[in-house]
Amino acid sequence: MTTRSRPSGLWLPLLTAALLPSSAAAFCGTFVGAAGDTLTNRASHVVVGRDGERTTLTLAMDYAGDTENFALLLPMPVVLQREDVGTPPVELVEAIRTYGDPRLAAYTCDQALGYTGPQFRGLGCGGALGCDMSAKNGIYDDSWNGWNDTASTVDVLNHFNVDGYELVVLSAEDSGQLWNWLDSHGYAVPDAGRDVLQEYLDAGLFFVAVKINLALLNVRDGWLPPLQFQYSSPFFGLPIRIGTISADRSADAVPQEVIINVLADEAMGQAGISNYPEVTLDADCLAEVDEFGAWYEDRLSGALDGKAGWIREHSWPVLSLSNDYHCDPCTPTGDFDPYALRQLGAPLADNIHLTRLRARYTPEQANSDLVLYFDHKSGIKAQQRYVQYQHELEFLWPVCDAGFPEEPGTCEVVGGYEVLDSGCGGSKSTGIELGAMAFLAGMIGLRRRKVRS
């Protein structure tokens, strides 16, 4: 593979990977629900695999409405070739997208009495990078001869099709000329985006403009095929500034949000965001909850208090050849096999760690792109898990925001401790609307291409 790269001092590359579920194992509590139903409908999802300096970025794209009327515009640190872009199976992305959802679990005394510390015994089993474009015609012909204008600094460096996606790789020096090129070729970029585009050009980045040919896409249950990019770069991050170009800035607009699932060698530790503040929430505590998604949203919104920030929602091995891997509670996706992890960007390693990050911000607060890092602390097992309140479980878990009662309830122990082997519970989550991808990949309108004489 040949890539052309530029030094990139400001932008930090995008990383990705997704997973394939394999077999389920022992019971780990009933999975009552995930926060995804309430939270993910306004979030963009990416899966990032980091293997040395090799990055695999996968965008998960749900849609609603007329999908012919949009395209994506993304900054990239290298000139992508055809072999650098793919469309992995949607099942793989969906598995990892929902795996680390914040969750509410319910336990009986028999199940809970297998608890011996931070974990349960035995094996276990396995919810914005661009600007918005819309148009009357999202498909144009394959001819691109003459797209380069000798009077412009905009160069068309590559052009190819991947499974219904048409990609054009561009370089430029001046955002005004780039804007004019996009406008004259059917991409309706908001005029307010010129300053943001110039920031990326000054950082030495290229741009990838992606149009959708709906007739060639294998759309299933409202999901477009995931779009995956692979490249090598020493930098580690996500360009969220471009997502502010087409952001809703009305008074009642909700903040933008991106959920990042990072896969890497366990030795790298868990991932985090270095240039925005982290918030934490109490977890592994008892809560009396009717609607978990709304309840979790209230807690997260209260912790963020209207400010930009992020939370680490899941940090756990998803592959361990030392036979000590387990989850609790377990999602329907089960655990993952090495082939699927490698297929979507994870390194060849005995132990693979998954970190799920949720970042939230308004366009005004997004003053820099996300800078990601690894803490190099292996063996971390943490998640936003909550336990449905039962009085008799008070001696095992504290009550959320209250701690352990002075006289906690207890379970009656009959015949010793036992963990039931009853299988794993189910999860539910909804996808994001296509418009939410404006937070992660520039979505811009498509206009009918002007015919040149």
C-alpha positions in Angstrom: 0.0 0.0 0.0 1.3 3.4 -0.9 0.2 6.5 1.0 1.2 10.1 0.7 1.4 12.0 3.9 2.0 15.4 5.3 3.3 16.5 8.7 0.3 17.1 10.9 1.0 19.2 13.9 -2.5 20.1 14.9 -4.7 17.2 13.9 -4.6 13.9 15.6 -5.6 10.9 13.6 -8.7 8.8 13.9 -8.6 5.3 15.2 -11.0 2.3 14.9 -12.0 -1.3 15.1 -15.0 -3.5 15.7 -15.7 -7.0 16.9 -17.4 -10.2 16.1 -19.4 -12.0 18.8 -18.7 -15.7 19.3 -20.0 -17.9 22.0 -21.9 -17.1 25.2 -20.9 -18.6 28.6 -22.1 -18.7 32.2 -24.8 -16.6 33.7 -23.9 -13.2 35.0 -27.1 -11.6 36.1 -30.2 -10.5 34.2 -29.4 -7.6 31.8 -32.3 -5.3 32.4 -31.5 -2.5 29.9 -29.0 -0.1 28.5 -28.9 3.6 28.3 -28.6 3.5 24.6 -32.4 4.0 23.9 -32.3 7.5 25.3 -28.7 8.6 24.6 -27.6 7.1 21.3 -30.2 8.8 19.1 -28.2 12.0 19.2 -24.7 10.5 19.2 -22.2 9.6 16.6 -20.5 6.3 17.0 -17.0 5.4 15.9 -14.8 2.3 16.5 -11.1 2.9 16.7 -8.4 0.2 16.4 -4.9 1.2 17.3 -2.0 -1.0 16.4 1.3 0.8 16.9 0.9 3.8 14.6 -1.6 2.0 12.4 -5.2 3.3 12.7 -8.5 1.8 11.6 -11.4 4.1 11.8 -15.0 2.8 11.4 -18.0 5.1 11.2 -21.4 3.6 12.1 -24.2 5.4 10.2 -27.9 5.0 10.8 -30.2 7.2 8.7 -33.8 8.5 8.5 -35.3 10.2 5.5 -33.9 10.8 2.0 -30.3 9.5 2.1 -29.6 10.6 -1.4 -29.2 14.1 -0.1 -26.0 14.0 1.9 -22.3 13.4 1.7 -19.4 13.4 4.1 -16.4 15.6 4.3 -13.5 14.4 6.5 -10.0 15.6 7.1 -7.3 12.9 6.7 -3.5 12.9 7.5 -2.7 10.9 4.3 -3.8 10.5 0.7 -6.1 7.5 0.9 -5.8 4.7 -1.7 -8.6 2.3 -2.7 -7.2 -0.4 -0.5 -7.3 1.8 2.5 -11.1 2.1 2.5 -13.6 -0.7 3.2 -17.1 -1.5 4.4 -17.0 -4.1 7.2 -20.1 -6.1 8.1 -22.6 -4.0 10.0 -23.0 -6.8 12.6 -19.4 -6.3 13.7 -19.9 -2.6 14.3 -23.3 -3.1 16.0 -21.7 -5.7 18.4 -19.0 -3.3 19.6 -21.3 -0.3 19.5 -23.7 -1.8 22.1 -21.2 -3.9 24.1 -20.1 -1.2 26.5 -23.5 0.5 27.0 -24.1 1.7 30.5 -26.3 -1.0 32.0 -28.8 -1.9 34.7 -28.6 -5.5 36.0 -31.0 -7.4 38.3 -29.8 -10.2 40.6 -31.5 -12.7 42.8 -29.9 -13.7 46.0 -28.7 -17.0 44.5 -27.0 -15.2 41.7 -25.6 -12.4 43.8 -24.1 -14.7 46.4 -21.5 -15.8 43.9 -20.0 -12.4 44.3 -16.5 -12.5 45.8 -15.2 -9.0 45.1 -15.1 -6.7 42.1 -16.0 -9.6 39.8 -18.1 -12.8 39.8 -16.6 -16.3 39.5 -16.2 -18.2 36.2 -16.5 -17.2 32.6 -19.0 -14.7 31.5 -20.4 -13.6 28.2 -20.3 -11.0 26.3 -25.1 2.6 23.1 -18.9 14.3 15.4 -16.5 14.4 12.8 -17.8 16.4 9.9 -20.2 18.9 8.2 -23.6 18.4 6.7 -24.4 18.5 3.0 -27.7 18.0 1.2 -28.9 18.1 -2.4 -31.3 17.1 -5.1 -28.9 14.7 -6.6 -26.3 12.7 -4.6 -25.0 10.7 -7.5 -22.8 11.9 -10.4 -21.0 10.3 -13.2 -17.7 8.5 -12.9 -15.8 11.0 -15.1 -13.4 13.2 -13.2 -11.0 14.3 -15.9 -10.7 18.1 -15.8 -11.6 18.4 -12.1 -8.2 20.0 -11.4 -8.2 23.8 -12.2 -4.9 25.3 -13.0 -6.0 28.6 -11.5 -6.7 26.9 -8.1 -4.7 25.4 -5.4 -7.2 22.5 -5.1 -5.8 19.2 -6.4 -7.8 16.0 -6.9 -5.3 13.4 -5.7 -7.4 10.3 -6.0 -10.9 9.2 -6.9 -12.5 5.7 -6.5 -15.7 3.9 -5.5 -16.2 1.5 -2.6 -19.4 -0.4 -2.4 -21.7 2.5 -3.2 -19.6 5.2 -1.7 -17.8 7.5 -4.1 -14.6 9.1 -2.7 -12.6 12.1 -3.9 -9.3 12.9 -2.1 -8.4 16.6 -2.2 -5.6 18.9 -1.2 -5.6 22.7 -1.1 -3.9 25.7 0.5 -6.8 28.1 0.7 -10.2 27.3 2.2 -12.0 29.8 -0.1 -10.7 27.9 -3.2 -11.6 24.6 -1.5 -15.1 25.9 -0.8 -15.5 27.0 -4.4 -14.3 23.7 -5.7 -16.8 21.8 -3.5 -19.6 24.2 -4.4 -19.0 23.9 -8.1 -18.9 20.1 -7.9 -22.2 19.7 -6.1 -21.1 19.8 -2.4 -23.1 22.5 -0.6 -20.8 23.3 2.3 -22.2 26.0 4.7 -20.3 29.3 4.0 -19.6 29.6 7.8 -17.3 26.6 7.5 -14.4 28.3 5.7 -12.5 29.2 8.8 -12.7 25.7 10.2 -11.6 24.2 6.8 -8.6 26.6 6.8 -7.5 25.3 10.3 -7.2 21.8 8.8 -5.5 23.0 5.7 -3.0 25.0 7.8 -2.3 21.8 9.7 -1.3 20.1 6.4 -4.3 17.8 6.2 -6.1 16.4 3.1 -9.8 16.1 2.7 -12.0 13.2 1.6 -15.3 14.0 0.1 -17.7 11.0 0.1 -21.0 10.9 -1.9 -23.5 8.1 -1.5 -25.0 6.0 -4.3 -28.0 4.6 -2.5 -28.8 2.2 -5.4 -25.5 0.4 -4.8 -25.6 0.3 -1.0 -26.7 -2.7 1.0 -29.0 -0.8 3.4 -30.4 -3.0 6.2 -32.8 -2.0 8.9 -32.0 1.6 8.4 -28.2 1.2 8.6 -25.8 2.2 5.9 -22.8 -0.1 5.5 -20.1 1.1 8.0 -17.4 3.1 6.3 -13.8 2.2 7.3 -10.5 4.0 6.8 -7.0 2.7 7.5 -3.8 4.7 7.6 -0.6 5.1 9.6 0.2 8.2 11.6 1.9 8.9 15.0 -1.0 11.1 16.2 -4.0 9.8 18.0 -7.3 11.7 18.1 -10.6 12.7 16.4 -11.3 15.8 14.5 -14.6 17.1 16.0 -14.1 20.8 15.0 -15.3 20.0 11.4 -18.5 18.8 12.9 -19.3 22.3 14.1 -19.7 23.6 10.5 -23.2 22.4 10.2 -24.1 22.2 13.8 -27.5 23.3 15.1 -26.8 26.5 17.1 -30.4 27.3 18.0 -31.2 28.0 21.7 -32.9 24.7 22.2 -30.3 22.6 20.3 -28.9 19.6 22.2 -25.2 19.3 22.6 -23.2 17.2 20.1 -22.0 13.9 21.3 -19.6 11.2 20.1 -19.1 7.7 21.4 -15.7 6.3 20.8 -14.9 2.6 21.2 -11.1 2.1 21.3 -9.5 -1.3 20.8 -5.8 -1.8 21.6 -3.4 -4.2 23.2 -4.1 -4.7 26.9 -0.6 -3.6 27.6 -1.5 -0.1 26.4 -4.1 0.2 29.1 -7.3 2.2 28.8 -7.9 5.1 26.5 -8.8 8.6 27.5 -9.2 12.2 26.3 -6.4 14.5 27.4 -7.6 18.0 26.4 -11.2 18.1 27.8 -12.2 17.5 31.4 -13.3 14.0 32.6 -16.4 13.5 34.7 -17.1 10.4 36.8 -20.3 8.8 38.1 -20.8 6.4 40.9 -21.4 2.9 39.6 -21.8 -0.6 40.9 -24.4 0.6 43.2 -28.1 -0.1 43.9 -30.7 2.1 42.2 -34.5 1.9 42.0 -35.0 2.7 38.4 -38.1 2.6 36.1 -36.6 4.0 32.9 -32.8 3.5 32.9 -31.9 5.5 29.9 -33.6 8.7 31.2 -32.2 8.1 34.7 -28.7 7.7 33.4 -29.0 10.8 31.2 -30.1 12.8 34.2 -27.0 11.7 36.2 -24.6 12.4 33.3 -26.1 15.8 32.5 -25.9 16.7 36.1 -22.2 15.8 36.3 -21.4 17.7 33.1 -23.4 20.7 34.3 -23.6 22.2 30.8 -19.9 22.1 30.2 -17.9 20.2 27.7 -16.5 16.9 29.0 -16.2 13.2 28.7 -16.8 10.0 30.7 -15.2 6.6 30.4 -18.2 4.2 30.3 -16.5 0.9 29.8 -12.9 -0.4 30.3 -12.6 -4.1 30.1 -10.8 -6.9 28.2 -12.8 -8.2 25.2 -10.2 -10.9 24.4 -8.0 -12.8 26.9 -6.2 -16.0 26.1 -5.3 -16.4 29.8 -8.9 -17.7 30.4 -9.8 -15.2 33.0 -12.0 -13.1 30.8 -15.6 -12.6 31.9 -18.3 -9.9 31.9 -21.0 -9.2 34.5 -23.7 -8.5 33.4 -23.3 -9.9 29.9 -24.8 -8.5 26.8 -26.3 -10.6 24.0 -23.2 -10.1 21.8 -21.1 -12.4 23.9 -17.3 -12.4 23.7 -15.2 -11.8 20.6 -12.8 -13.9 18.5 -9.3 -12.7 17.4 -10.1 -12.8 13.7 -13.0 -10.3 14.0 -10.9 -8.0 16.2 -8.0 -8.1 13.8 -10.3 -7.7 10.8 -11.5 -4.4 12.2 -8.2 -2.9 13.4 -7.1 -4.5 16.7 -3.5 -5.7 17.0 -2.4 -9.3 17.0 -2.1 -9.8 20.8 -3.2 -12.3 23.4 -5.2 -9.7 25.3 -7.3 -6.9 23.7 -8.8 -4.1 25.7 -11.9 -2.1 24.9 -12.4 1.4 26.2 -15.7 3.2 25.5 -15.6 7.0 25.8 -18.5 9.4 25.6 -17.7 13.1 24.8 -20.3 15.8 24.8 -19.9 19.5 23.9 -21.7 22.4 22.1 -20.2 23.8 18.9 -19.0 26.8 20.9 -17.2 24.6 23.4 -15.4 22.5 20.8 -12.4 24.7 20.5 -10.0 21.9 19.7 -10.1 18.4 18.3 -10.1 15.5 20.7 -6.6 14.3 21.8 -6.6 10.6 22.8 -4.1 8.8 25.0 -3.4 5.5 26.7 -2.6 5.3 30.4 -0.5 2.0 30.1 -2.3 0.5 33.1 -3.2 -3.1 32.3 -5.8 -5.2 34.1 -8.4 -2.5 34.4 -12.0 -3.8 34.6 -14.6 -1.0 35.1 -18.0 -0.2 33.7 -21.1 1.9 34.3 -23.1 -0.9 35.8 -26.0 -0.4 38.1 -28.0 -3.0 40.1 -31.7 -2.9 40.4 -32.5 -2.1 44.1 -33.6 -4.9 46.3 -33.4 -4.5 50.1 -31.7 -7.9 50.7 -28.8 -6.9 48.4 -27.8 -3.9 50.5 -25.0 -5.8 52.2 -23.3 -6.4 48.7 -23.7 -3.1 47.0 -24.0 0.5 48.3 -27.1 2.5 47.4 -26.3 5.0 44.7 -25.5 8.5 46.2 -26.1 7.2 49.7 -23.6 4.4 50.4 -24.1 1.4 52.6 -27.0 1.6 55.1 -26.2 1.3 58.8 -28.4 -1.8 59.0 -28.2 -3.3 55.5 -30.6 -6.0 54.3 -29.1 -9.5 53.7 -29.9 -12.6 51.8 -30.7 -15.9 53.5 -27.9 -18.3 52.7 -29.1 -21.9 52.1 -26.6 -24.6 51.1 -23.7 -22.3 50.4 -22.9 -19.9 47.6 -23.9 -20.6 44.1 -23.8 -18.9 40.7 -26.7 -20.1 38.5 -25.9 -21.1 34.9 -28.9 -19.5 33.2 -27.5 -17.7 30.2 -27.2 -14.1 29.5 -29.8 -11.4 29.4 -30.7 -9.2 26.5 -30.0 -5.6 25.6 -31.8 -3.1 23.6 -30.5 0.0 21.9 -31.4 2.3 19.0 -29.2 3.6 16.3 -28.4 7.2 15.6 -30.1 9.3 13.0 -27.9 10.0 10.0 -27.9 13.7 10.8 -26.0 12.9 14.0 -23.1 11.9 11.9 -22.5 15.6 11.4 -20.7 15.4 14.7 -18.1 13.0 13.4 -17.8 13.3 9.6 -18.6 16.5 7.8 -22.0 16.2 6.2 -22.6 18.6 3.5 -25.4 19.0 1.0 -25.1 17.8 -2.5 -26.2 19.9 -5.4 -26.6 18.7 -9.0 -23.2 18.8 -10.6 -22.8 21.7 -13.0 -22.1 20.5 -16.5 -18.9 21.9 -18.0 -18.7 22.6 -21.7 
